[in-house]
């Protein structure tokens, strides 16, 4: 009693000390925190949660499927999902919702896997829908799919290791002895700490054929048998041979996948029936609605989701006279109807994460499967050896049955029967126990002959097993046999088809070129108008804000590119076709808002081009002038914004676009002027080049005006022309002043 009181007192003292120290901040090196707190957490997420292992499963998947197997759901009728979730919690110490969501993803109804492992009944939601939520576990039912027989057929024959569960009340397998490379057949995506995994699915037949080919010839080219990924939702994969070979060899890369559609001529609508696995119907509809609101898509009159029991269907109603194929090419470019799938084949091998290509993954799986087959053979071999040992003891007895009967009859106590048989026939205790349990009805000629024949068969089988274990080729032959059986039984045709480069060459071209003439106007305050000549003839009076004025007026065509250079050394690129036609009586679009300018960013110059010919001239207040080819601003991708459009080290005075060389006039605060030909400047391909010193400017003086020189309106032009650069120019006299064309 005293001892118990003492223990209670100690616990109370420790508790008081703990409470007394609560809330105290203790200084600790960050390296120690990372090592003691963060690293164990990170390793647990990597090894025990997020990354799949070579059998193709994460721990949560494996625990769920093994629980269903132990519940007898492989061949039995379905049971309520709530029962499965409750039983799985014996292995998976997580909430019921997390376990149920795992089962939903593995189910047939969810349609996320090429070969689902759970045969579901009820509403399990859909992978392609964001809003179609699955029903609660008490309403749905499930059992294992037939293909799960390939996961568990050998699990009770010591093919894999078992470890205690989290509370040490039962055991669970560390891996599942799958008879096919499930790691590549069904998609698997996981995000761990500092690393992730994204494995796309491949066709079961192609994977099995590749594995068979590699077992026969390790130098086999996997790209000859694996054509490419195969998704449960179908759709089209844009075939890029180089990128796919990179994915197959390294396990990293990405490819484009686009939706499948058909045109209903009778109802003048497009029906989309297959979409990329990376998006949902709702995300596609939201993006299309945004494009319609922004005026970028005008060909549609309506869109609706007509998904039903027959499957996914998104319907787009067209306006009269619209081309459905051209519209779809635009939607492929602007919406998730065409999306990228990024691959990162990160797999746990013996507890270590490794990024591997398909060949390396199949090689590792082959080694894992060979280990399972060897362990299975060892298990069966030991069983047969044990049985042969018993039959050898029985054979000794059968040589003199009368002696055995006499020993049993003359033994006074039952516990002495086995020792007497051991002494009488020279057999061990296990053999004697087996003999002692033989029924009297089996002591006949037929039984004796059958047991004798069985001894010979067992010896042949044992010898065959030992030869198999000693020959790796025979192990490979058994693996190949299983792969062929799986391929014939569960193989399905490809769902994802390929679109090759020659088939999409015309489709990927940009929208039809608008060659109709347009007038572009830019005001000093940043308002922009695109007006057709007919509209301009009807009303030529421009509506402007008070104090605003027309800064630039350019006649061009509707497909022209427009570059807006700003005071923050940036250029915003767009097209005339991106703007709606307007009228002179309207204010137009406010460019800083339309193109999302940065705060306090204003337009310095507007450049319009159709072929990026010519060059830009940037004149700075220190007399430097940079000549940059306009082609330096042309990009292969449709980038809307380019930084470092010109040099930011000196204040900009003017940005001019010229199609050919001309004479330029620079005027300073010291009343000096310099005229020179732009051909004297060497073009620089670097956009933010500092250029060259064209005019030598005295201290505390700056260039204030840059214009194209017009000799017809100038006087004494010879005084200002420079024969070489740099030059100081000449002082301006009253008789030298004349009219000039200003472009700044």
PEKAJO-V708165 format. One record per backbone hydrogen bond with DSSP energy under -0.5 kcal/mol. CO is the residue of the C=O (numbers start at 1). NH is the residue of the N-H. E is the energy in kcal/mol with one decimal. If there is no record, write none. Layout:
CO_NH_E + CO_NH_E
//
This chain:
1_5_-2.2 + 2_6_-2.1 + 3_7_-2.0 + 4_8_-2.1 + 5_9_-2.2 + 6_10_-2.0 + 7_11_-2.4 + 8_12_-2.3 + 9_13_-2.3 + 10_14_-2.5 + 11_15_-2.4 + 12_16_-2.6 + 13_17_-2.2 + 14_18_-2.2 + 15_19_-2.5 + 16_20_-2.5 + 17_21_-1.4 + 19_22_-1.4 + 21_24_-1.4 + 24_26_-0.5 + 29_33_-1.9 + 30_34_-2.5 + 31_35_-2.1 + 32_36_-2.8 + 33_37_-2.5 + 33_38_-1.5 + 34_39_-3.1 + 37_41_-0.9 + 38_42_-2.8 + 39_43_-2.7 + 40_44_-2.0 + 41_45_-2.2 + 42_46_-2.3 + 43_47_-2.7 + 44_48_-2.4 + 45_49_-0.9 + 45_50_-2.8 + 46_51_-0.8 + 52_348_-2.7 + 53_56_-2.5 + 57_53_-1.8 + 58_62_-2.4 + 59_63_-2.6 + 60_64_-1.8 + 61_65_-2.6 + 62_66_-2.4 + 63_67_-2.0 + 64_68_-2.1 + 65_69_-2.1 + 66_70_-2.4 + 67_71_-1.5 + 68_73_-2.3 + 69_72_-1.5 + 72_76_-0.9 + 73_144_-1.9 + 79_142_-2.3 + 80_83_-0.9 + 80_84_-1.4 + 81_85_-2.6 + 82_86_-2.3 + 83_87_-2.3 + 84_88_-2.3 + 85_89_-1.2 + 87_90_-1.5 + 88_91_-1.9 + 88_92_-2.7 + 91_93_-0.7 + 92_94_-2.7 + 95_99_-1.6 + 96_100_-2.4 + 97_101_-2.4 + 98_102_-1.5 + 99_103_-1.9 + 100_104_-2.4 + 101_105_-1.9 + 102_106_-1.3 + 103_107_-0.5 + 104_107_-1.3 + 106_117_-1.3 + 106_118_-1.9 + 107_111_-0.7 + 107_112_-0.6 + 110_127_-2.4 + 117_119_-0.5 + 117_145_-2.3 + 118_108_-2.0 + 118_120_-0.9 + 119_143_-1.4 + 121_141_-2.5 + 122_124_-0.9 + 123_135_-2.5 + 126_129_-1.3 + 128_281_-2.5 + 131_133_-1.7 + 132_126_-1.0 + 136_139_-1.8 + 136_140_-0.8 + 137_81_-0.6 + 137_82_-1.3 + 140_81_-2.6 + 141_121_-2.4 + 142_79_-2.0 + 143_119_-3.0 + 145_148_-1.9 + 146_149_-1.9 + 147_150_-1.6 + 148_151_-1.5 + 148_152_-1.6 + 149_153_-1.3 + 150_179_-1.4 + 152_155_-1.0 + 154_157_-1.8 + 154_159_-0.7 + 161_174_-2.4 + 163_172_-2.7 + 165_168_-1.5 + 170_165_-2.5 + 172_163_-2.8 + 176_178_-2.5 + 180_182_-2.4 + 181_184_-1.7 + 181_185_-0.8 + 182_186_-1.6 + 184_202_-2.0 + 188_199_-2.9 + 190_192_-0.5 + 190_197_-3.1 + 192_194_-0.7 + 195_192_-2.2 + 197_190_-2.7 + 198_200_-0.6 + 198_344_-2.7 + 199_188_-1.9 + 201_230_-2.6 + 203_207_-2.4 + 204_208_-2.5 + 205_209_-2.6 + 206_210_-2.1 + 207_211_-2.5 + 208_212_-2.4 + 209_213_-2.4 + 210_214_-2.4 + 211_215_-2.0 + 212_216_-1.7 + 213_217_-2.8 + 217_220_-2.2 + 220_222_-0.8 + 221_224_-1.9 + 222_225_-1.1 + 222_226_-2.9 + 225_227_-0.8 + 228_203_-0.5 + 231_234_-1.7 + 235_497_-1.4 + 236_238_-0.5 + 236_258_-2.9 + 237_239_-0.8 + 237_499_-2.5 + 240_244_-2.6 + 241_245_-2.4 + 242_246_-1.7 + 243_247_-2.1 + 244_248_-2.6 + 245_249_-1.9 + 246_250_-2.8 + 246_251_-0.6 + 246_252_-0.5 + 247_251_-1.8 + 248_358_-1.8 + 248_359_-1.0 + 249_357_-0.5 + 251_345_-2.4 + 253_343_-3.7 + 255_341_-2.5 + 256_238_-2.3 + 257_339_-2.6 + 258_236_-2.9 + 260_273_-1.8 + 260_274_-1.3 + 262_264_-0.6 + 262_271_-3.0 + 263_265_-1.0 + 264_268_-0.9 + 264_269_-1.7 + 268_318_-2.2 + 269_264_-3.1 + 270_272_-0.6 + 270_316_-2.7 + 271_262_-1.7 + 271_273_-0.6 + 272_314_-2.5 + 274_260_-2.4 + 276_279_-1.2 + 280_284_-1.8 + 281_285_-2.5 + 282_286_-2.6 + 283_287_-1.8 + 284_288_-2.3 + 285_289_-2.5 + 286_290_-2.0 + 287_291_-2.1 + 288_292_-2.3 + 289_293_-2.4 + 290_294_-2.1 + 291_296_-2.1 + 291_297_-1.2 + 292_295_-1.0 + 299_319_-2.7 + 302_317_-2.7 + 304_306_-0.7 + 304_315_-2.6 + 308_311_-1.7 + 311_308_-1.8 + 313_306_-2.6 + 313_315_-0.5 + 314_272_-3.1 + 315_304_-2.2 + 315_317_-0.5 + 316_270_-2.8 + 317_301_-2.5 + 317_302_-1.2 + 319_322_-1.5 + 322_324_-0.7 + 323_327_-2.0 + 324_328_-2.2 + 325_329_-1.9 + 326_330_-1.7 + 327_331_-2.4 + 328_332_-2.7 + 329_333_-1.4 + 330_334_-1.8 + 331_335_-2.2 + 335_338_-1.3 + 337_259_-2.5 + 339_257_-2.7 + 340_342_-0.5 + 341_255_-1.5 + 343_253_-1.2 + 344_198_-2.7 + 344_346_-2.4 + 345_347_-0.7 + 345_356_-2.3 + 347_349_-0.6 + 347_354_-2.4 + 348_54_-0.7 + 348_350_-0.5 + 349_352_-1.6 + 352_349_-2.8 + 354_347_-2.8 + 354_356_-0.7 + 357_361_-2.4 + 358_362_-2.7 + 359_363_-2.2 + 360_364_-2.5 + 361_365_-2.6 + 362_366_-2.6 + 363_367_-1.9 + 364_368_-2.4 + 365_369_-3.3 + 366_370_-2.4 + 367_371_-1.8 + 368_372_-1.9 + 369_373_-2.6 + 370_374_-2.4 + 371_375_-2.3 + 372_376_-2.2 + 373_377_-2.5 + 374_378_-2.8 + 375_379_-2.3 + 376_380_-2.6 + 377_381_-3.1 + 378_382_-2.6 + 379_383_-1.8 + 380_384_-2.4 + 381_385_-2.6 + 382_386_-2.3 + 383_387_-2.3 + 384_388_-2.9 + 385_389_-2.3 + 386_390_-1.8 + 387_391_-2.5 + 388_392_-2.5 + 389_393_-1.5 + 390_394_-2.3 + 391_395_-2.5 + 392_396_-1.4 + 393_397_-1.5 + 394_398_-2.6 + 395_399_-1.0 + 397_400_-1.7 + 398_401_-0.6 + 400_404_-1.6 + 401_405_-2.7 + 402_406_-2.5 + 403_407_-2.4 + 404_408_-2.1 + 405_409_-2.6 + 406_410_-2.6 + 407_411_-0.8 + 408_411_-0.5 + 413_416_-1.3 + 414_417_-1.7 + 416_420_-2.0 + 417_421_-2.2 + 418_422_-2.3 + 419_423_-2.1 + 420_424_-2.7 + 421_425_-2.1 + 422_426_-1.4 + 422_427_-0.7 + 428_432_-2.4 + 429_433_-2.7 + 430_434_-1.9 + 431_435_-2.4 + 432_436_-2.5 + 433_437_-1.1 + 435_438_-1.6 + 439_442_-1.4 + 440_443_-1.6 + 442_444_-1.9 + 444_448_-2.1 + 445_449_-2.5 + 446_450_-2.3 + 447_451_-2.4 + 448_452_-2.0 + 449_453_-2.4 + 450_454_-2.2 + 451_455_-1.5 + 452_456_-1.2 + 453_457_-1.9 + 454_458_-2.6 + 455_459_-2.0 + 456_460_-1.9 + 457_461_-2.6 + 458_462_-2.8 + 459_463_-2.2 + 460_464_-2.3 + 461_465_-2.4 + 462_466_-2.4 + 463_467_-2.0 + 464_468_-2.1 + 465_469_-2.5 + 466_470_-1.2 + 467_471_-0.7 + 468_471_-1.0 + 470_472_-0.5 + 471_474_-0.9 + 471_475_-1.3 + 472_476_-2.5 + 473_477_-2.0 + 474_478_-1.7 + 475_479_-2.0 + 476_480_-2.7 + 477_481_-2.1 + 478_482_-2.0 + 479_483_-2.4 + 480_484_-2.5 + 481_485_-1.9 + 482_486_-2.6 + 483_487_-2.6 + 484_488_-2.4 + 485_489_-2.1 + 486_490_-2.9 + 487_491_-1.4 + 495_497_-0.6 + 497_237_-3.0 + 499_239_-2.4 + 500_503_-1.3 + 500_504_-1.2 + 501_505_-0.8 + 504_508_-2.1 + 506_509_-0.8 + 513_515_-0.9 + 514_559_-1.7 + 516_558_-1.7 + 517_533_-0.6 + 518_556_-2.4 + 519_531_-2.7 + 520_554_-2.5 + 521_529_-2.2 + 522_551_-3.1 + 522_552_-2.1 + 523_526_-1.4 + 526_591_-2.5 + 527_523_-2.4 + 528_589_-2.5 + 529_521_-2.4 + 529_531_-0.5 + 530_582_-2.7 + 531_519_-2.7 + 532_536_-2.2 + 533_537_-2.2 + 534_538_-1.4 + 535_539_-1.7 + 540_542_-0.6 + 542_544_-0.5 + 545_548_-2.3 + 549_524_-2.4 + 552_522_-2.4 + 554_520_-3.1 + 554_556_-0.6 + 556_518_-2.5 + 557_560_-1.7 + 560_576_-2.6 + 561_609_-2.4 + 562_564_-0.5 + 562_574_-2.2 + 563_565_-0.7 + 563_607_-2.7 + 564_572_-2.3 + 565_604_-3.8 + 565_605_-1.6 + 566_569_-1.0 + 569_645_-2.9 + 570_566_-2.7 + 571_573_-0.5 + 571_642_-2.5 + 572_564_-2.5 + 574_562_-2.7 + 575_578_-1.2 + 576_579_-1.5 + 583_586_-1.6 + 584_543_-2.8 + 589_528_-2.9 + 589_591_-0.9 + 590_593_-0.7 + 590_594_-2.6 + 591_595_-2.9 + 592_597_-3.1 + 593_596_-0.6 + 598_601_-1.6 + 602_567_-1.9 + 605_565_-2.7 + 607_563_-3.1 + 609_561_-3.2 + 614_630_-1.9 + 615_658_-2.5 + 616_628_-2.6 + 617_619_-0.6 + 617_656_-2.6 + 618_626_-2.6 + 619_653_-3.2 + 619_654_-1.5 + 620_623_-1.6 + 621_703_-2.2 + 623_694_-2.1 + 623_695_-1.6 + 624_620_-2.8 + 625_692_-2.1 + 626_618_-2.5 + 626_628_-0.6 + 627_684_-2.9 + 628_616_-3.8 + 629_632_-1.8 + 630_633_-1.9 + 631_634_-1.5 + 637_639_-1.7 + 640_573_-2.1 + 642_571_-2.2 + 651_621_-2.0 + 654_619_-2.6 + 656_617_-3.1 + 656_658_-0.5 + 658_615_-2.6 + 662_678_-2.6 + 663_709_-2.2 + 664_676_-1.9 + 665_707_-2.4 + 666_674_-2.4 + 667_704_-2.8 + 667_705_-1.7 + 668_671_-1.4 + 671_732_-2.7 + 672_668_-2.3 + 673_730_-2.3 + 674_666_-2.7 + 675_722_-2.3 + 676_664_-3.1 + 677_680_-2.1 + 678_681_-1.7 + 686_689_-1.4 + 689_647_-0.6 + 692_625_-2.6 + 692_694_-0.8 + 694_727_-1.5 + 695_697_-0.7 + 698_701_-1.8 + 702_669_-2.2 + 705_667_-2.4 + 706_743_-0.6 + 706_744_-0.5 + 707_665_-3.3 + 708_741_-0.8 + 709_711_-0.7 + 710_713_-0.8 + 711_714_-1.1 + 713_739_-0.6 + 716_719_-1.5 + 717_720_-1.3 + 717_721_-1.0 + 720_675_-2.6 + 727_696_-2.1 + 730_673_-2.4 + 733_736_-1.7 + 733_737_-0.5 + 734_737_-1.0 + 736_715_-0.9 + 740_742_-0.7 + 741_708_-1.3
//
